[in-house]
């Protein structure tokens, strides 16, 4: 096992293309098509589920049990809920995000006739010349914003004539920017930077002609932002899974934009003790800059997989994102280090290969683990 080079030109090109491809939850066909073509270009075996998830496989020297890395292609967005008499659109959120950060966003409106329109999300009182100080005192929330459509319209009938209807998707334009210092500023880095990092990791093995010891899946989900991303698409042979997603960069958090971040806990509880610390050990052994962190208001594909009853160990590796689900920013170094960690992980064996490969009955012995609970009699002696 060795730290393989990550093709960052490829990762960066993929990231920018992903960011420029709108994919709010529920309307992800175009981005899934693009990712699927990338996976086939890499030569990976690819299947598509009924609900549109991608499952690509990099065969290993051992096929059962195997492992998975999971990313999501859907992003936060909006949906039209009402055509207003003033010719503007009332919208509701797709995924959890504040209207505070939607105010001023340029958007694309998708109609059922495959015609698109541009627009802007504005507060109901958006002109200081008209409302004075009321632009500062009005509240924040989705009922207090509307979409101004960039067409000559002034009533609901005009909107209907354009083909705009209730239920149309509204995508917040990403507007990605790369800075000279290596920062990436864009909406929807969550989780398109994760997709780019994961593709970079798999590509590193393929380019180096390194056959992994264990077969690995790359699962691309399409409904993570509404809580049911990785509910299906993986079979019972998958014994451990890494969700790759954003790591929270904010006051009180330990995650940083320029390194890989390993979550120990999120709002659904702790991640697997042994699996998470094994990833940390890989970082330490191979010099991958990393941080440990805990996230209180956060869930990922790992949560939906476990809640769906998939029996596997889970861990979360994140690229640091400042102002997540808002005005997001990360750093290319962080994306690279996430890819390096994933590349190293793909070259290793499972956390408990013998245990996972054994057909067990109810009375067979437990596996040998690095941390064992203290036997009850020993604790009693210590208490005495």
Secondary structure, 3 states (H helix, E strand, C coil): CCCCCCCHHHHHHHHHHHHCCCCECCCCHHHHHHHHHHHHHCCCEEEECCCCCEEEEECCCEEEEEEEEEEECCECEEEEEEECCCCCEEEEEECCCCHHHHCCCEEEEECCCCCEEEEEEEECCCCHHHHCCHHHHCCCCHHHEEEEECCCCCCHHHHHHCCCCCCCEEEECCCCEECCCCEEECCCHHHHHHHHHHHHHHHHHHHCCCCCCEEEEEEEECCHHHCCCCCCCCCCCEEEEEEEEEEEECCCCCCCCCCEEEEEEECCEECCHHHHHHHHHHHHHHCCCEEEEECCCCCCHHHHHHHCCCCCEEEEEEEEEECCCCCCEEEHHHHHHHHHHHHHHHCCCCCCHHHHHCCCCCCCCCCCCCCCCCCHHHHHHHHC
